Amino acid sequence: MSWLTNVRNALSYVIPKKESPDNLWHKCKGCGQMVFAKELEDNLSVCPNCGHHERIGPTERFAQLFDEDYDLVDAPRVPEDPLKFRDQKRYVDRIKAARAATGESDALINAIGTIDGRTAVVGVQDFAFMGGSMGLAVGEAFVRGVEAAIDRKAPYVIFTAAGGARMQEGILSLMQMPRATVAIEMLHDAGLPYIVVLTDPTTGGVTASYAMLGDIQIAEPGALIGFAGQRVIEQTIREKLPEGFQRAEYLLDHGMLDMVVERAELKTTLANVIGYLCDRRKAA
């Protein structure tokens, strides 16, 4: 052991090494630049350099959207592994891991609160929970959200983010598509608005059902929205797809969306849309 090493070891007892947290910086997935985490949080998880909208979960979404406090709608209890599915891991183990990582019961969480003074029931899908996949729990949570909206005579706003149906639940996951469609009809029969905000990514069976059935279709900038993947489509039609295909702006230009709204403007926009739709239906 050299003299220099002895001195360095001795100094480590006198001047302890300062440990800095490893979450001070965030690498933007849009431009690749490092952004100070606090700055990103203050900017609603939108990159201040390129405007890329990072994916966020229900807790952050509710905090950005509601005026003050909000009440969570009780999570539904459903069979957790109806098919006893196993691939590289048991399905129940995947659910446990997702719950531990996110702190949520499943991929769709509902809450009741006010948006600029207007009561609304808001559902948020979390892509961090098994890719936001739609299974029995998500389907039941969607129905619960609609029922809560009807009970309070309030609109239902859904923030979609999903890779599609949950393969571990097979046909039972696909059955949630017609269930959600019937729930939306119940909302319409009660004379209440159904508003969809599509976030990155919204794909598969979710896009094929409740994600595209809104009275108003809103999307965040740059959100990936589609049914099949781009590579699958290109291989099927044997053609190169246009630039920006399946992105929010492309869908807006081609009539599939009503508007693309920056996250900073989303609360005000939703409040205005809710006010317009509710007041108009009351007058009718």
N, C-alpha and C positions, 0 to 999 in steps of 0.2 A: 504494500500500500504506500503510495507516494505521499510526500509532505503536503502537496496541494489537496489531495483527497482528504487527508486528516483535517486540514483547515476547513474545507467545505463541509465535512460532516459535523465539525464542532459548531460552525456558524448556523447550521440548520436547527440546532437546539436553541440558539439565542434569537435568531430571526426566523420564525416559522414561515414557510412558504404560503403565500396567499392563494387560496383556491378561488378561481372565478367561475361562476355558473356557466354551464355549457349551452344555455338557451338565451344568451344575450343577442345573438345574431340569427337571422333567418335568410336562407338562400331562396330568392324569388324563383318560382317555377316558370315564370314568363320570360324574364330577361336574364336570369342567372346571377344578378347582382346580390351582394350581401346587404340586407336591410336591418337596421337596429330594431330588435323585437318590440321595444316600447313604441317606437315610431309606427311600426306596422299595426300594432294594436290600436293606437290612437287614430289611425287612418282606416278603422273598421276592417282590418285584415286585407286591405287593398294596397298593392305595391305603389309607393309614391313616385317611383321612377317610370314604370311602364303601364300602370293601371291594372295589372293582372289581379283578378279577384281570387284570393285563396279560398279553399274550401273551409267552411266553419260548421260547427255542430249546433245542436239545439240550444244549449245554454247561452252561447255567444249570440246566436240569432235572436233569441227572445230578449236578451238585454238590449240589443240594438233597436228592436222593433217596438216593444211595449213602453208605455209612458212611465210606469212605476212598477209596482209589484204585479205579479201574475200568479195564477193558480194552475198547477199541472193537473191534467186529466188522468185519472187512475189508469195505469197500464193494464191491459187485458191479460187474463190468464188463459193460456192455450196449451195444448199438448206440445211439449218441447221437441220431441223426436218421434213423430207419428210413424215414420217408416223405418225406424231403427237403422238409420243410414250411417255408412262408414266408407270413407275412401282412404286417404293416407292417415287421417285421424277420425275419431268418432265425432259425429255431428254435435253431440252434447258438449264435447270438449272444446269445439270451435265456438260454441255459444258462450261457454264460461270464459274463454279467453277474450272474446269481444266485449263481454260485460266488464271484465277486469280492466281492459284497456280504455273503455269509454265511460264507464260508470253509469251506463244506461241499460234498461231492461231489454230493449230491442231497437230496431232501426228507425222507428217512427214514434216521435214524442209529440203529444198535444198539450197546449196550454191556453188558458182563457185570460184575456186582459184587454186593455184599451190602447188604441192606436190614435194618437191625437184626439183623445176623448171619445172615440167610437169603439164600442165593444166588438170584439172579434174572437173567434176560436182559430188558433193557428197550429198547424201541424208541420213538423220539420223532420225530414229524413236525414239521417247521418250516414254519409258514405263511409265513415270510419268503422261503422258497425257492419261487418261482413259485406262491404260494398253497397250498403243501403238496400240490400236485396229484399224482395217482397215475398214474405211467407205468411203463415197463419197469423202471426202476431202483428205484422204490418197491416194486413187486411182488416183484422179486428180493430186495430187502433184507428184506422181510417174511418170505419163505421162508427166507432165511439166518438170520434171528432165531429162527424156529421150530426150525430144524435145530440151532442152537447150544444152545437150551433142551433139546432132546431129548438131545444129546450130554452135557450136564451134569446131566441129570435135574432140571431146574429149571423153574419156571413162566416163561411169556412174558407180559410186561406191555407193552401198547402204549398210548402217549399219542397220540391222534388229533388232528389239526388240518389241515383240508383244505377246499378249495373244490370237490373232486370229481375226476373223471378229467382227465387232461392232454389237452386237445383237439388238441395238435400231434402226438399219436401215434395218434389215431383209434381204430380197433377194437382195436389192440394194447394200449391203455390199459384198455379195457373187459375184455379177457381176464385182467387181473390180479385181477378180482373172483372168478371161480371158482378161480383159482390159490390165492388167499389162503384160500378156503373149504376147499380140499383140504388145505392146510398145517395149518389148525386141526384138521381131522379126524386128521391124523398126530399132532398133539400130544395129542389125546384118546386115541388108540389107545395112546400111550405112558403114559397115566395121569397126565398133567401138566395143571395148571390154565392157563387162558387168561383173563387179566384185562384189561379195557379201561377206560381213563380218558379220557373225552371232554373235550376242551378247546375253547375258542372259536377259530374256528368249526369244526364238523365237519358237512359237508354233501355232497350229491351221491353219487357212486358209492362213496365210502368209507363213508358211512352205510349204503348199500345192501348192503354186504358185511361186511368184518371189524370195522367199528366197532360193530355191533350183535349180534355173535355170541359175546360173552364169557360165561364162566361167572358172572362178576360184572361188572356194569355200574356204573361210578362216573363222576361228572362233577364238574367244578369249578363253583362258583357262577356263575350268569349266562351259562353257555356257550350259544352258539347251536348247536342240533343239529337237523338235518332233512335231507330229501332235496331237494325243490324249494323255491324261495324263497317267502316269504310272499306277495309280490305276485302271483306266478304262480298260487299256490293260490287266492287271492281272485278273480282273473280267471277261473279255471276253474270254481269252484263258485258264483261270483257272490254271495258272502256275506262279511261282515266277520269276520275271525278274532278269537278272544278275546284279551284282554290277556295278554302274556307267552307267547303261543304260540311253540313251538319253543325255549323257554328251558329250562335244566336243571331248574329247580324245577317247571315245568309238566309236563315229562315224568316227573318223579318222582311227582307227584300222580296221573298217569294210568298208572302201572305199567310204564313203559318203562325206568326206571332202578332200581337197587337202593339207591343213596345219592348224595347230593351232599355233597362234602367240601371244607372250606376247605383251602387250600394248606398252611397251617401244620400241619394234622392229617393230611396225605396220607401222609407217610412211615410214621407209626405205624399208620394204617389199613391200608395195603398190607401191612405186616409182619404184622399180625394176620390179614388175609385169607389171605395166603400160608401162614402157619402153620396156620390152620384147614383149608384145602383140602388141603395136602400131608399133614398128619398124618392127616386123615380117609381119604385115598386109600391111604396106607400101611396103615392099619388094615384097610381093605377088601381 
